[in-house]
Amino acid sequence: MLPGAKPTTLAVTFQAVLIASIIAATLPASAQESASKPPPPGIVISAANASTFAQFLPPAADLGIKYGLTMRVVPTKRIDWSEGFTAATEKYSGQVGLDAEDYITNYIAGMPFPTVSTTDPKAAVKIAYNWHMGPFMPDDFSLEPWGSFAYTPGDAPNSFVPDDENSYVCDHFVFLRYAHRTEVDPRPTLGSNNDGAEWKSRSEGWTGPTVSPNPDMRQVIVRYLDPNKKDASYSSTGGSRFEVTAEPNERCRSCHQPFWAYALPKTEKYSYRLLGTATMLACMTAEQEPAGIVARDKAFNFTEQPFQLRNAYILEMVPKNDPKLRDIVYIDSEAYVWIGAEFYSGSEKTAAAFPIWRSHPADAGGYLFDLAGEFYVPFDELPAGHLLVNASAAPRLFFRSLAPAHGDFRQKINTGSLSEDQFDQFGFWRK
């Protein structure tokens, strides 16, 4: 069997066991007993017992549980890669390497590094590239609408209400991969790709705290294959067009959907360290979309969702242009999707988040992944007059979902229905 079909290697497994043994040997007996008992399938984690399983909860889950989120633990499920991704890995992975600057070389499609040992000095950057090019990156997708919806606590117990002042909404968001394609023909490259693009995205009709409602506002973002070339953003409103280049920044963190799901940060713009491995609960098979949130009267509540224990790499990523910003990301070692994250500015933690994934069988075998929701909590100081979690000015509550908690929503992945002319950055404002 192809190693890439089940990424956890003997080296990784041995390392995880070794680390666990060392940690257990240094803990008191009571802590060792607690650490050796992960939540079994069938148990429901709620506010009543969350502290017992705190070491297995993803970042930010404690506040979600405080507001009614419950986690039904289900058996860990193997998540197979699609046939197209597996075939590309078999065909191309043997030629992939890293240059002197740790930039990827000779990569075409599939998993760049199907086996990774945690003892490899280059393990961190290899894991980062596997995340970036992983098995659940779509060749195309569309969202109508795309939202980053914010909520603050309501009057009723365990309820929250929309915080429109901090919500961003886009009427239509589409994404097209030009290189590294594995699911939709043509593969692995779309057309001549004269721009040298890895992917392009297009959004229309933005509204939000810093955006005046404008149904004519459009934006195309281009990610280039050249590791030294910055992303370019082309925007238009009222018939005019302007271009800017993009770098990692603090603002990206509070509105990073759907980019951490489908169009990850440019790998070469960060430095990486592998901090270790962890066993963590993650929602991989959400039952609704949006997941875990339901409207009741004028407020909203969290609902129960299935969570399973997953093995994760703990990856530190630091923007090269701003070393004070630091992210710690938990990457599933089989699916190579993120299952938790913590955000820092210097030594101060500024936010934490975890996603809620919905997986379903792909036509050609394996699975497709949809980002069905996300729980994102910023810890920064609140502006004067802003709604507070409680009278002690605790962190504001954000639950950010790709879909609104009510109303129409459409998310389509790998349909092959998107065309290149929809993403023409030099003429899109006329269309």
Secondary structure, DSSP 8 states (H G I E B T S, - for coil): --GGGS---HHHHHHHHHHHHHHHHHS-HHHHHHHT----TT-EE-TTTGGGGGGGS-TTHHHHHHTT-EEEE---------HHHHHHHHHHGGG-EE-TTS-EES--SS-S-S---TTSTTHHHHHHHHHHT-TT--SEEEEESEEE--EEE-SSTTEEEE-GGG-EEEEEEEEEE-SS--SSSS-S--S--TT-EEEEEEEEEEEBTTB---TT-EEEEEEESSTTS-EEEEEEETTEEEEEEE---HHHHTT-TTHHHHS---GGGEEEEEEEEEEEEEB-B-SSSS-SEEEETTEEEE-EEEEEEEEEEEEEEEETT-TTEEEEEEEETTT--EEEEEEEETTEEEEEEEEEEEEEE-TTSSEEEEEEEEEEEE-S---TT---SSTT-----EEE-SS-SSS--EEEES-S---GGGG-TTTGGG-
